[in-house]
Amino acid sequence: MLIINARIITMSADDEAGGAIDNGFIEISGERISDIGEMAAAPIRPNDEIIDLGGRTVIPGFIDAHTHLGLCRAGEPYCESYINSGANTSPQRSPLECALADSYFDEALRAGVTAAAITFGSESPMPGKVSVVKTYGGDMSSMVIKEYAAQKLALGENPNKALGDIGAAGVIRAELKAAREFVLKGHGEYAPEKAAALKPLLEGKLPAHIHVHALEDINAALEIAEEFKIKIVLLHATDGYMLADTIKLRGIPVIYGPIVNDKSKAELMRMDEACPAVLSRAGVLTALCTDHPETPAKYLQLCAAVAVRNGMTALDALRAVTINAARILGIDEQTGSLEKGKDADMAVFAGDPLDVRCAPEMVICNGERIRV
């Protein structure tokens, strides 16, 4: 497949144009991009499948950095979903054990979302793993990009309510301390399956995505990271704009969202849609998420547009749903930008990709053309 006469925003450079090619081509062989560049160098051959975009814009497929896709299925009441399973700690649990590819995946795909992180909810302070999947494929086993991208932890109202008087921070500290003694020092008692799951976190090979909203919980997350010398990503970070400089200084990424939300809990009282803009301007590696089903994954484009409306630059918003999300999830060598050798995941727009009136005219995932 050869795409020609396209305006390509590659996201392969951190310049002011996002590595844009004003009139270029993308050659696709199988599931990968085999070549990309200016039209003058396009390798037009007889019998090639040629798609002439006539100046339309191509961007990398959107990546939703935090969702519960596959765990809360269409037509299924939330209370019957697999999102939460109580307050018990289960770091060894994978969302792939119970996720199913339903119509939500197809809706997200046709809206330009080609990849998403999926994980459990925040009722438990340590509910399990974060996995990353493609939205195209129909069978979860064939859709997996990364089975174990991060460990999910949770602080704040949700786990505290489920735990009663114990408190999520105390539970996390106790679990990490016991796991550290068992894994790194070789003594103490700890469930082997839990230890095996937490070993990559304790060894610094994988981060923890920590569900936080309120300022005090963000500070608690920072303290836990320092105490146990673990890598973390702040998930949601509703009050993150208050600590933007500190978060930047600590080199901690943020997955912000959902930005289309209400202030339905006390910890959301200070929610400000300008938070992603503040974090981005401070130099924090920032991604956006829908937190599907809080906001349906098919509206990730809308989330980016709302961020722009509240002060984020359009290019930073595009980065937040493409290459930044890929970097935070550890899949940027495979996807997140349009480069030779990467997955052929992209969306084609007749207008501005962040104009919510403008749906993709075409989506390509794993080199397969999806008609929308």
Secondary structure, DSSP 8 states (H G I E B T S, - for coil): -EEEEEEEE---S-STTSSEEEEEEEEEETTEEEEEEEGGG----TT--EEE-TT-EEEE-EEEEEE-TTTS-TTS-GGGSSS---S---TT--GGGT----HHHHHHHHTTEEEEEE---SSSSS-EEEEEEES-SSSHHHHEEEEEEEEEEE-SHHHHHHHTTS-HHHHHHHHHHHHHHHHHSS-S---HHHHHHHHHHHTTSS-EEEEE-SHHHHHHHHHHHHHHT--EEEEE-TTGGGGHHHHHHTT--EEE--SS----SGGGTT--TTHHHHHHHTT--EEE--TTTTS-GGGHHHHHHHHHHTT--HHHHHHHTTHHHHHHHT-TTTSSS--TTSB--EEEESS-TT-TT---SEEEETTEEEE-
